[in-house]
Amino acid sequence: LRKDIRSFISGNNIDGHTTVIWSASVERPNNLNDTVTSTADELLNVIVNDSNSEVDISPSMLYAIAAALEGCSFVNGGSQNTLSPAMTELFDASYRQKKITINDLFSSQSTTPSGNAVSTDIAYLLGTDFKAGQTKFKTAAVEYIRSLGLTPRVIASSNHLGNNDMLNLTSKKTINAKLRVKKDIFAPWEETQLDHKVTVMYTPFMLDEKRDVVEYTSLGFLHCPHTMLTYTRCMDSVLCVPLMIDVAVWCDYFTRQSASPSSVACATAYLFKVPEGHAQGVDPGFQCQMRALEIALQETQQQQQNNSPNNDDIQAILQKGVKSGIITVEQAKKLVL
């Protein structure tokens, strides 16, 4: 996988940051909980030591680890539990700076090829599950309902379509992964009285054209019920592609600004149903998440201004250039203009 990433970068002459995006169908959840792999070292050693047949390492985890070791960002666009504290630590540049080669990571494995250097470039771990259509509107709608002073009590939603992603959800293990993220989108608000139900159905005839219905029932003044119903038709795959472009552009931009992983995770939370990793617990309201992006951009712009040389510095540099004969007076004047 690492070789494939390097071949992609060299073959496409990429001079910016590379982001690996998991956009395949939902995997079954892996069983690597925090007690099995609580650190990056334990996570990596589990991969090499395959003697424990009960350990389930998902393909998305292998892609994520390969991305980290190559200094690439990884985005979990699916619903599975790829992100974990151990994986987050692996994407920490300071951790990888301590591990010069793969031999350092797997010191007990004599069969590991030598010279496979670990990248120490800044990289981000983002996810989980792209928030493209129904869920994105749902977070904005509930935010709107709460701003009216109403108390959401029941959100009942159903959606059906017939693409391969929905076919994959006919498996009980994968459907549980999808329902986890769909049901947990409002968890940070800790509204225990909110009854949020989600139903998904595989209907082959619909192909990629998604249908979804959501009913929002809230309580207002004197506990008077307030109900709002929404109906949406859309091409499911088309909604996700712009998000993939967005996240790749943001990762490239923020790495150029050396932005912190926590700042980037919060800034890009609007892209995911359940922000995890450094963004875990952020406000699920869509407008609130957009403000977090605006704040992050303002901070990077301010940092750029602080790092930019002022006019006096520029004049001094040009004068030194003229005195040393590197440029002429006329050239210096043109540069100032």
N, C-alpha and C positions, 0 to 999 in steps of 0.2 A: 504493500500500500504506500509506503514511504517512497519507494522508487517510482511508483506511478505518479505521485504528486510532483516529484522532482522532474519527471519527464513532461508532465503537463506544463509546468512553469517554463522549462527551457524550450519546449516545442512551440510555445505560444509567445516567446520573448516577453514574458511578464516582468516588468520592472517595478511594479507596485506590490501591495500586500495581496496575498492569496487567501480566500475564504472557502472552506469546504462546507458544503450545505447538504445535509441529509434531507432529501425530499422523497424518499421511497415510501412505500406503504408502511403502516404501523407494525412494529414488531411486538412480539409478546414481551412483557416486562421481564428483565433479567432478575436473578435472585441474589445479586451482589449487594446486599444491604451494608449499612455502615459498620456493622459488627464484623463482617468478613473482610471488607476493604475500606478502612477508615482513613487511610493515607495513600498518597500517590505511589509510594514504594510498594505497599501491599497490592495495590491495583496492578502494577506492572509485573510483579512477581507471580501473581495469579495467572497471568497470560503465559508466562514461560513455563511454569510448573503446572502441566495439564494432567497430573496424576489424579486430581480430585474430579471425578466424573460428574459430581453433583453441582459443580460450579458452572453457571450458565453465563457465558460471555457473548453478548449480542454483536452482530456485525457493526451496528452504529457505534458501539464502544471502541471497536478496533479502528474505525475510521477517525474517531475523535482523538484517540491516542496518537495515531500516525500524524494527524494534523498538528497536534501540540509539539511533537518531537521535530517537526519540520518548520515550526514557527508560523504555522497557519492558524487562522481562526476557525472555529467549528460552530456550526449552527444546527441545532436539533429541530428540524421542521416537522418531525413526527411527534406522536404522543407518548412514546415509550420513555422509560426512566433512564435515559443515557446520562444525564447530568447527576452528579453526586459531589459531596465534599472532596472526595479523593480525586475526582476528575478535575474539579476546580483548582486544587492544589497543583496538579500537573501543568495546568495552563499558566500558573504563576511563573513569570520569567525568572524570579529569584530562585525558585526551586530548580529550574532547568540549568541555571548558571552553575549550580553545584555539581551537575552531572555532565561532565564534558563529553563522554561517549556512552554508547549503549552498554559497554562493558562496565561502566560505573553503575549503571542502573541495575544490571544483572550480574553482579560481581561473582556470584556463585555458579554461573553458567559458563562452563569452559567452551561450550559449542557456539557461543554467540560470536558472530563475525566481528572482527576488530575494525576500528577506524570509522564506525558509523556515528559520526558526530551529531550531537543534539543541538538544535538551533536554540539560541537564547533571545531571539527576536520577540518583541511583544506580540501577544496573540490573545484573542478573546474567546470565551466559551459562552454561547448564548442559546436560549430556548426557554420554554418548550412548546412546540406545536404552533405553527403559523396561525395567527388570528386574522382570517381573511374576510369572511362574509357575515354569517349569522352571529357568530360570537362577538365580532367587533361591534356590530350594531347593538347587540345585547348589552355590552358594557357601557356604551354611550347612552342607551335608552334608560337603563337603571340609574345611571348617574343623573340623567334629566329628571326622572321620577323622584329621586331623593332630593334634588334641588328645589322641587315644588313643595317640599315639606311632607310628602307622602312616605309611608313606610312600606316597602315591598314585602309581601308575605308569601306569594306563590309565583314562581316562574316556571311554566310548563311548556317545553319546546319539543318539537319533533321534526326530523328531517329525513328525506329519502332521496336516493339517487342510485345509479346503476354502474358506476365506474369500478375499476379494479380496487381502489382504496376501500370502497364500501363492501365489496366482495370479501376482502381480507378481514373485515370486521365481523363476518359471520362466525369466526372462531371466537370461542368464549374468552380465551386468553388475550387476544388482541382487542376485543370489544371492551374489556375491563380497562385496558390502557387508555383507550379513547374516552370512555365515560369518566375516567379519573380527571382528565384535564378539563373536560366540558363542565363537570359538576363543581370543580374547585376554583373556577374563575373569580368567584366573589369571596373566597375564603379569607383574604386579608381584612375584610370589613368586619369579620367575626359577628355576623348577624345570625345568631343561633335560631331565630324564629323564621328565617327565610327558608322556604321549602322550594328547592331548585331541582326540577326533574327534567331529564333529557332522554329522548328515545330516538334511535337511529334505525333505519330500515333499508335493506338492500332490495332495490326494484330494478332489475336489468333493463327494462324497456326505457328507463329515463336516461341511461348512459351517464354522461358527465353533467347533465343539466339538473342542478340541485333544486329541490323544493323544501322550504322550511316554514313552519308556522310556530309562532311564539305568543303565548298569552301571559300578560303581566297583570297580576291582581295585587293591589296595594290598599292600605288603609289611610284615610284622610281624617279631616275634622270630625269629631264624634264617632270615630271608627266607621265612617261611611266608606264602603268599598269603591275602589276606582279600578276599572279594567281597561287595558289597552291590548289590542290584537294586531300583530304584524304578519305579513305574508311576503315571502321573498322567492324569486326565481333567478337563478344565475348559473353561469358555467363555473363549476367548482375549481377546475385547474387554472382557468384564466385569472381568477382572483389571487392565486398564490404567487404567480410569476413576478408581478411587480414587487412583492415583498422580498423575494429572493434578490432582486436587483438592489432594492433599498439596503438590505442588510450587508451586501457585498460592498456597496459604495460607502456605507457608514464605517465598516471595519477598516477600509483603506484610509478613509479620512482621519479617523480617530487614531490609528497607529502612526500616521504622519505627525499628529499633534502630541503623541506620547500620552494620550489620555489614560486614566486609570481604569482597570477592569470594572470596578464598581460603578464608576461614572458612566461608562459605555453600556453596561448591563441595564442600568436604570433608564438611560436615554433611548434604548432600543426596546424597552419593555412593551411598547405599543404594538409591536409586531407579533407578540406571542399570547396564546391563551392563558398559560400559567408561567409567568416569568420565574425562572429558577436560577440557581447559582448565586451570583452577587446581587441579582435583582429579586430574590425571593422575599415576599412580603410587601412589595410595592403596592401602592393604591391601584386597584383594578380599573378605576374610572378612565375611560379613553381620553377625555380632555385633560385630565390630570397627568396622564402619561405623556401626552403631547407637550405639556408644559415642561416636563422633565427633559425632553429632547431639546426644547428651546433654551433651557438653562444651560445644558451641556454645551450647546453651540456658542452661546454667549461667553461661557468660560474659556473656551478654546480661542475665540476671537480676541478676548481680553489678553490672554496669554501671548498671542501673536503680536499684539500691539506692544506689550511690555518687553518682548524680546527683540522688537524691531529697532534698529539704530535710529536715533533722532537726526535732525538736519545738521546739527553741529558735528556729530560723529562722522556723518557722510562727508562734510566739508574737510574735516581733518584728514580722512583717508585719501581724498582726492588730492589734497595738497602734498601729502607724502608721495603719492604716485607721480605728481608733476616734478617734485624735487629729485626723485630717483630716476627720472627719465622714462618711466614705464608708460606714461601717457603725456600728451601735450596739453597746454593750457586750453586750446580750442576743444579738445576732446572732453576735458573736465567740465567745461561750460555746458556742453551738450548733455552730459550725464546729469548735471544739476537740473537742467530744463526738463 
